[in-house]
Amino acid sequence: MPGADQEAEIQLGVEEAYRGGRRSITLGGPNGQRSYDVTVPRGVVDGQRIRLAGEGGHGSGDAPPGDLYLRVRIKPDGRFRLEGRDIHVVAPVTPWEAALGATVPVPTPGGTAKVTVPANSSSGRLLRLRGEGMPNPRGQDGDLYAEIRIMVPPELTARERELFEELAAASTFDPRRPR
């Protein structure tokens, strides 16, 4: 009688899932601990299974062993939020970059990408980088969404305060007033 298939969980960080590669894991079982060298496919997503052929339960007699399936769990990450193959990040920008437009760096699991912030952008605006999300070996890669978050200096210099006061006096913009 063939051996039974078995299942275990493997936890990966977003960057590890993005890049893929070799990983050693140790699993405990009724017969003690056992180590495995696992090839993590590039772009693996939460819930996906990795099959280790012949590493499951032992077969009786000359029957083949079952397979071991590793269910992937992606650990929460402070920089990246996953939605399927799409990756969401925060793009911190200064008030002047948001008002005037700029090109700013954003983190990605593979390094850094540049996004163009259009002039007159507000916090919460999503900028999409097509194909810069999780790789998909069987289809289209996910997208990266950079959410603009306007940041002000933690402490204003005297000159910065003066310039913001000039802007406040010259501007007629009021975000609380209906347009």
C-alpha positions in Angstrom: 0.0 0.0 0.0 1.5 3.4 -1.0 2.4 5.8 1.7 0.1 8.6 2.7 0.6 12.2 1.5 1.4 14.6 4.3 1.2 18.3 4.7 3.1 20.9 6.7 3.4 24.7 6.7 6.4 26.8 5.6 6.6 30.5 6.6 8.3 32.9 4.2 8.9 36.6 4.2 7.7 38.7 1.2 11.2 39.2 -0.2 11.9 35.4 0.1 8.7 34.6 -1.7 9.4 37.2 -4.4 13.0 35.9 -5.1 12.5 32.2 -4.5 15.6 30.0 -4.0 16.8 27.2 -1.8 15.8 26.9 1.8 16.5 24.3 4.5 13.7 23.4 6.8 13.3 21.0 9.8 10.0 19.4 10.5 9.1 17.4 13.6 7.0 14.3 13.3 6.1 11.1 15.2 9.5 9.6 14.2 11.6 12.7 15.3 12.8 15.7 13.4 13.7 15.6 9.7 15.5 18.2 7.6 14.7 19.0 3.9 16.3 21.2 1.3 13.4 22.9 -0.4 13.4 24.8 -3.7 11.0 27.8 -3.2 9.7 28.8 -6.6 10.1 32.5 -7.5 6.8 34.4 -6.9 5.2 31.9 -4.6 2.0 33.2 -3.0 0.2 32.6 0.3 -1.7 29.3 0.3 0.3 27.8 -2.6 1.7 24.3 -2.0 5.2 23.1 -2.7 5.4 19.4 -3.4 8.3 17.3 -2.2 7.9 14.0 -4.1 8.4 10.8 -2.1 8.9 12.6 1.2 5.5 11.8 2.8 4.5 8.7 4.7 6.3 5.4 4.2 4.6 2.8 2.0 4.1 -0.8 3.2 6.3 -3.4 1.7 7.8 -2.2 -1.6 5.1 0.4 -2.2 6.3 4.0 -2.8 6.2 6.6 -0.1 3.6 9.4 -0.3 4.4 13.1 -1.0 5.0 15.9 1.4 3.2 19.1 0.6 4.4 22.4 2.1 1.6 25.0 2.4 3.2 28.5 2.0 2.3 31.2 4.5 3.6 34.7 3.9 4.6 36.5 7.1 3.2 40.0 7.6 5.7 42.7 6.6 5.8 46.3 7.8 6.8 47.6 4.3 4.8 45.4 1.9 1.1 44.4 1.8 0.1 41.6 -0.6 -3.2 41.2 -2.4 -2.8 38.2 -4.5 0.2 39.0 -6.7 -0.2 42.8 -6.3 2.1 44.5 -3.8 1.2 47.6 -1.9 3.8 50.0 -0.5 3.8 53.5 1.0 5.5 56.3 -1.0 6.4 59.0 1.5 6.6 62.4 -0.2 7.2 65.9 0.9 4.5 68.6 0.6 6.4 70.3 -2.2 6.9 67.0 -4.1 3.2 66.3 -3.9 2.3 69.9 -5.0 4.9 70.2 -7.8 5.4 66.6 -8.9 8.6 64.6 -8.5 10.2 61.2 -9.1 10.7 59.3 -5.9 12.2 55.9 -4.9 9.9 53.3 -3.4 10.9 49.9 -1.9 10.1 46.7 -3.7 10.9 43.1 -2.6 13.5 43.1 -5.4 15.2 46.4 -4.5 14.0 49.9 -5.3 11.8 51.3 -8.1 11.1 54.9 -9.1 7.6 56.3 -9.3 6.5 59.6 -10.8 4.3 61.6 -8.5 2.1 63.8 -10.6 1.7 67.4 -9.6 -1.2 68.2 -7.3 -1.2 64.7 -5.7 -2.9 64.1 -2.3 -2.3 61.5 0.3 -4.0 58.2 -0.5 -3.5 58.5 -4.3 -2.3 55.2 -5.7 0.4 55.0 -8.4 0.6 51.8 -10.3 3.8 50.2 -11.6 2.6 47.5 -14.0 4.4 44.2 -13.7 6.5 45.2 -10.7 4.5 43.0 -8.2 5.0 39.3 -7.4 6.4 37.3 -10.3 4.1 34.8 -11.9 5.9 31.9 -13.7 2.7 30.8 -15.3 1.3 34.2 -16.4 1.3 37.9 -15.9 3.3 39.3 -13.0 1.4 41.3 -10.4 1.5 45.1 -10.1 3.1 47.3 -7.5 0.8 50.0 -6.0 2.6 52.9 -4.3 0.3 54.9 -2.0 1.3 58.6 -1.6 1.6 59.7 1.9 2.5 63.3 2.4 5.0 63.8 5.2 6.0 67.1 6.9 9.4 67.7 8.5 9.3 66.6 12.2 10.6 70.0 13.2 10.4 73.1 10.9 13.4 75.4 10.6 12.7 79.1 10.9 12.9 79.5 7.1 10.6 76.5 6.5 8.0 77.9 9.0 8.3 81.3 7.3 7.7 79.8 3.8 4.7 77.7 5.1 3.2 80.9 6.7 3.7 82.7 3.3 1.9 79.8 1.5 -0.9 79.8 4.0 -1.5 83.5 3.6 -1.3 83.4 -0.2 -3.5 80.2 -0.7 -7.2 80.1 -1.1 -7.3 76.3 -0.9 -9.4 74.8 1.9 -9.8 71.0 1.8 -12.8 71.2 4.2 -14.8 73.4 1.8 -16.9 71.6 -0.9 -15.6 72.1 -4.4 
